Amino acid sequence: MAQNFNTDYPSMDDLRNKAMKRMPRFAFEYLDGGCNEDVSLKRNTSDIQKVQLQPRYLRNEGISSIKTKVLGMEFDAPFGIAPVGLQGLMWPNAPQILAKAAHQHNIPFILSTVTTMDIEKASELTEGNAWFQLYNPAEDALRDDIINRAEAAGCPVLVLLCDVPTFGYRPRDFRNGLALPPKMSVTNILQILGKPTWAFNTLKYGQPTFETLKPYTPEGLNLKQLGQFMDKTFSGRLNEERIKPIRDKWKGKLVLKGVASEQDAQDAIRLGFDGIIVSNHGGRQLDAAESTINSLQSIAEKYGDQIEVMMDSGLRSGPDIARAMASGAKFTFMGRSFLYGCGALGNKGGDHTIGMLKTQFKQVMDQLCCEKVEDLSKHLIK
């Protein structure tokens, strides 16, 4: 069993339920919800759980290893921490907690442009190993400056986000005042008063803000003005014209996140990406979207030998990670899962969640009698 694994919380449901009790409702619902009627959110997980794996008991020749290589780097497990916006809203100091834990466990941590820790701090906590996800600015000068900062910080991988041409329709966020522009209601304040640990830690670490964007944000903006600034400054639309100068400028590994079709995968190869992350933004953008595991299977089968194919969205456990890897993923990422851990266990949440997932995944590998992660596809029941 992995070190620092707390057996009082042996499943993701345990962490989710504990987090729900410790977080203000508006913060938990921002983390937990999808878009529209949550159809895509639920389909992601249910379709992953339909994947079946077959053990080979009489071929058990050695001890299994969960170490994995992707983009020329070796990690201690085949999963990493996906970029999530406003992490510090959901649990104070969450990105710092997760970056430290990821570095300790030798798994990748991806920093979002719109989370509550800046590039430089992420680099410090991971000793230059944090990946950076760019939410594309409308102005070239701002884009180039952020990329220069990521390069100076030593980020080995730049992740471009392509699946947010518009913000998803999220009824909970509208009700809770977390749409753009955000607002803080009396109801939200009462929710905060009912969660003293969250409130105390927010006072300790400060009100969450978009730390990477601070140098570009005019001082003294109220919430409405901040929303207008964000809407004007950033454009989620990504196309070939916007990608080419980034590919020319960035010397490290370049990954496209949000790929959901064979056509976009083919374009990513043509445009010189080193990897893609098959994703539908955790079911938060398009409720009519295909599940990620179904998208992955067709994309990996057709293009897996031409580009590194990774996946996020819908993964909740070690068996889920194994299912995705057997279905063609070279690597996986999770977002909500690690924030459930922070919400449940605070500073110990990142360490615990990674340890729990490692333990679960290793048990699957041992039970299948699969020695290497790259051999999981041989155990897939088609």
Secondary structure, 3 states (H helix, E strand, C coil): CCCCCCCCCCCHHHHHHHHHHHCCHHHHHHHHCCCCCCHHHHHHHHHHHCCEECCCHHHCCCCCCCCEEECCEEECCCEEECCCCCHHHHCCCHHHHHHHHHHHHCCCEEEECCCCCCHHHHHHHHCCCCEEEECCECCHHHHHHHHHHHHHCCCCEEEEECCCCCCCCCHHHHHHCCCCCCCCCHHHHHHHHCCHHHHHHHHHHCCCCCHHHHHHCCCCCCHHHHHHHHHHHECCCCCHHHHHHHHHHCCCEEEEEEECCHHHHHHHHHCCCCEEEECCHHHCCCCCCCCHHHHHHHHHHHHCCCCEEEECCCCCCHHHHHHHHHCCCCEEEECHHHHHHHHHHHHHHHHHHHHHHHHHHHHHHHHHCCCCHHHHHHHEEC
